[in-house]
């Protein structure tokens, strides 16, 4: 390049005039790159690896529904609360918030569940939808209907391509609206569920220890092929712990009003008479459940039910109905219960002398069509027991079977 070209070259002229500034700029960029590399490789990456190692045992306990061990560890291995505190900013700490939120929900600590799940976020849309839905469940338990509806709708709309998750949380939103007298809004959501045209439904009652007979009957209603009613004998013994004694003042007024209404059913009138009887009175009342909903047609597609040894009480009762109604395939391990009814409405007391706490049932429910009692468990159509390797690696053999089968 000639001397004349150098003199007239704008880039070289700029470099010559700003040599010192450019030197500082390049040095700063190099220092920043070195610092970033050092932070990533020498600090953050080892923390990510250590947090992931600590998480391994917590994930194992999470798969086993051992919520206290998930949170606090087992004495030798740390729990997710330790990971959140000591490894903040790592991917493992973020995931630990999800495990903490779900675990607190399982332990009925709904405020803590909301706290941790709100602080969790992921690009895995199905997991995020479940997190939103669990926040909705927690708010529902806390009687915060508006927030529960908000998060149910958020969960239902977050990943519409997963029809099972989306429909489930939209259904919960619709049910909550219906229970709170907002039938018009419930209808719209039920229509949305139907419009998704779900072809196959999996109902997972594993580790579901029951306790919600009303919800169990409502679930029957939503999937019944045969919309004729079902009849069950409710065996009561009047006491300070039965379901009538635990009604709130407002609920008692409403119950009395229903029982005295001229269009009330025979069962409601008999329950009111039983409620007014002295403690110690026993009675058997025939309850008829109508498997029909005026808002939606039931889902009549393919159904599969998953059960295990902790499918108990109302869940076992539902499993017995599912089998008798030939509603679909039952997959998993035998549930803790038979097809001949269940106990319900548990009450807790503390024994005065030993101060031991105990739980007992105040209601026995048996199908009206029952001819003989049976102690035989409900055996799934497809028996699948998880192996030790599957448990350690958090692999669900039932879902694997369904994915292969479908």
C-alpha positions, 0 to 999 in steps of 0.5 A: 500500500502506497504512502498516499493510500495510507494517508487517505485510508479512513479505517487506519486513520481512525485506529491511529487517532483512537489507539489508546481507547481501542486498546482499553476496549479490547482489554476489557472484552478479553477480561470479561470473556475470561471472567465469564469463562471462569465463573461458568467453568470454575464456579457455576458448573461445579455448583450445578454438578454438586447440586445435581448429586445432592438432588439424586436422593431427593428425587428418589424420595419424591417418586416414593411420595416420602414428602418429609424426606424430600424436603429435609433429607434422611440424615445422610442425604440432604433435602431440596430445602438445603439445595434451594438455600445453598445452590441458589441460581442453579437449575437443580435449585429451580427444580428443587422448588418444584419438588418442594411445592408438590411435597408441601401440597402432599403434606397439606401445607398449602401456603408453603406449596404456593410459595415455592411453586410460584417461584418455579419456572421451566420451559418444559410446558407439561411440568409448568402446567402441573405446577400451575394446576397444583397452585390452583389445587392449593388455593382451592384448599385455602378457599381462595376460589378466584385464585384457584380458578385463575391458576386452573385456567392458566394450567389448562391453557399453558400447553393445549397440545397435551389434551390430558393435562389441559382437559384435567385442569379445565375440568377442575376450573369448571367443577369449581365454578359449578360448585360456586353457582357459576353454571354459565361459566362452567358450561363454557369450560365443559364445552371447551373440554369436549371440543378437544375430542380426547380419544383416550383418558388415563385416570391415575388413582395410585397413592390416592388414599381417598377421603372424598366420596362426593368427588368419587361419585362426581367422577363416575358421573363424568365418565359413565357410559350407562347414565342410569343411577347407582344405589349404595347403602350408607350405614351411619351411627350417630355420634359427635364425630359423624359428618352431620356433627361436623357441619358448619352452622351455615351448612346445618341450616342449608341441610335442614332446609333441603330436608324439609323441602317438599321436593326433597328426596327420600334419602335426604328426609331420612338423613335429616331424621337421622341427624335429629336422632340421639347419639348412638342411633344406627341407620342404613339409608339407601342413597341414589346417585344420578349418573347424569349432568345437565351441563355436559354429556359424559366422556364415553371414550376409552378409559384406563385406570391406574391403581396400586396398594395405596389406592384406598377408601373412596378410590377403591370404591371407584375402582370397584365401580369402574370394574363392575361398569366395564368402563375400561382396563385397570393397570397396576397393582391391587388396591387396598380395598375390595369391590364390596364397598368402603369406609368413609368420613374419617374422624380423629380423636386423642385418647384421654389416658394415653394421649395417642391420636387415632383415626376411625371411620364414621360411615360404611358404604356398600353397593345396594346390589351386593349379595355377599361380602368379599375380602378379595382385593381388586386385581388389575387386568394388567398386573405391573410391579415396578422393579428396583431399577425402575424405582431408582431411576424414577421410571413409571412402568405403568405409563411405559406400558400404556405408551407402548400399547398405544 
